[in-house]
Amino acid sequence: MRISVIVAFLLVLAPRDVVSGSWSLGVSGSPGISIPRTESDLPSPRQRFAYSVGIAGTHDWNSSLFTKAGLQYSRRDFIIAKGIPDTRNAIDPSTGRIDPSRIVYGEAFEVFESLSIPLSVNYRVLRGGAIDLLAFGGIEFGVLFRRKAILEPTVTGTSEHVESASGFIWSVLFGGGVSYAASDHIAVLLLPQYSFSRFPEQSSGSLSFQSFSLECAILYRF
């Protein structure tokens, strides 16, 4: 309720040309790869697939400049160790001896899930008839809410341990891309980007991620 009152108050005070400018709202998704950075005493981590999904909105300030904000769910994970042997089903019942072919080798990885609000300033470097070339930079703030420890595969299937987590996340991001006006009201953004994210301190040390992703957003212009 308090946030709604503040937003309404700001809209009343804002100049008419700002409030009545070009607004867009839609959905976005960002597949990518996250490269973890941890304390030196942790096992050597390896990157894995990462993604973000959520809603996004833009506001055009003029023909060259617009801002983009959103609310998104993000998942980042990394491999802690590969080739972990699971020997629980390694004994051949006919001989009572260990059969190396029955040993399953899995990998252990950790998953971090968060909710965040990215905010970026976008500049139209080149304008075309329907396609614009963009450059942007921004920041992102969020909260970590879940952590998972997963071992897969094992003899009995995937082993998963889930625990709640909390803490503040901040990121800086920049990149470029294209904006395509599919119609008078529909726009598509394709935005390759790099981001650096600092996560809450873990029990075993600090944790941060460098991520390379491709955001795809479909927006409806009002």
Secondary structure, DSSP 8 states (H G I E B T S, - for coil): -HHHHHHHHHHHHS-HHHHTSEEEEEEEEEEEEEEEEE-TTS---EEEEEEEEEEEEEEESSSSEEEEEEEEEEEEEEEEEEEEEE-TT-EETTTTEE-GGG-EEEEEEEEEEEEEEEEEEEEEEEE-SSEEEEEEEEEEEEEEEEEEEEEES-TTS-EEEEEE---EEEEEEEEEEEEEE-SSSEEEEEEEEEEEEE---BTTB-EEEEEEEEEEEEEEE-
